[in-house]
Amino acid sequence: MKKYGMLICLFALLIFVFVCNHVYAIDSKYETVKIGLYYSSSAKSQVNLSSDSGFEAGYMDGSNFVVQSSLPGTSFSVSASSGGVMIEGVYYAYENGNFALKPLSGTLYIDGEAYRGGVEFITDSKGLLTIINFVNINDYVAAVVGKEMSPIWHIEALKAQAVCARSYCITTWNKHSSLGFNLCNTQDCQVYHGISGETESTVLASLETKDQLLMYGQSVAEALYSSSSGGSTGYSKYVWGNDVPYLQAVADPYDLSSDNPKAAWSVTLTKEDIKKKLTNASINIGDIIDFKVTGADEYGRTYEITIYGTNGNYVLKNDRTRSFFGLYSQKYTISGSAVPNETLYALTSTDAVAVTSFNVLSSTANIVPESFYISGAGGLKCYSDVDDTPSDSYVIHGSGWGHGLGMSQYGAKAMAEQGFDYIQILQHYYVGTYVQ
Ligand SMILES: [Zn+2]
């Protein structure tokens, strides 16, 4: 019996080791994230700090806070002073002039704004203070979710957002390393304003996905997200030119829900507007003859626009087809002006017989139809006729808001409301990924 007992113990030990190896925890080097609050042009000469409990003072060794002393008082201002800081008449500088403070317990207030974790000061080349909040990554995620998504949205959408925010944090880790922190607090990285971003639901979303990351193969996936895909996500190669295996176009019918404010939008541009944009960018192709989409993916997401001028053509590619004209997304069509003098398309039949309706698709200012469709028993057929003078205006009809890569936030909301969980949501938007 003793022998069996030993074997059972050994077996139990093996199971224990196996389970331990498969309980995922985030790599310890990512436990604390440094967020730049004031830096470069927003760096400060002075800032007010307070806490409910008094402070420990020290410096940051990487992401570890090394305590050197404690500071009396719970409220004071910190000023830049020859490579260090001055607090109530006392000069402090540790390790290359770096200086950090952490409340003994509870909340830290930086110029009245509440944060978790502590604060690090680095004197920049102008003698001003770069002010950095160092904070646990899961606390950071709870605060980001409340700023990047509405905290009253469905918990599964918030959890998907939490995994995106945490994963994006790690893949963006070195973005601002030259300034001494990991990520900034603006939309350039992810919007973060400390505890004001937390609600019960965003804290829960972070907690229920604690340490979880979106993975592709053995690497953390760059979990890009945007407000609305407009009905299909984009190919990364057609946005920023790099082909990322999990950032591929997928049909996204969930996105076009009735509460999505950018499910449909339109913008009118005159030829003069287009010429002005080009002139402002120091591009001269003369007067504008035409302007059209010359490249779009199978879902109608634009990746190439050609502007035809009296003095040459100008081609916009990838995300410039959005940014050049300040459009909401790359998912749009252009109508108006020089419509080709031919049949545009026949949808279901070669002939439309017994006309039952007649609709104008676009017209010039003098209300002469340039294109129209007729529908009848034989199907639907579209014609255009531009013997008339073309209009000087183009109407851009689009849908979606943002770069359109990866998760659509409005799509995630609709999926969650339809019963999908956060892992299903993430796997819909990021092809071939898993959550760990
Ligand atoms: Zn940034």
Residues whose N, C-alpha, C, O or C-beta is under 5 A from the ligand:
A	BS01	ZN	L183 C184 D188 C189
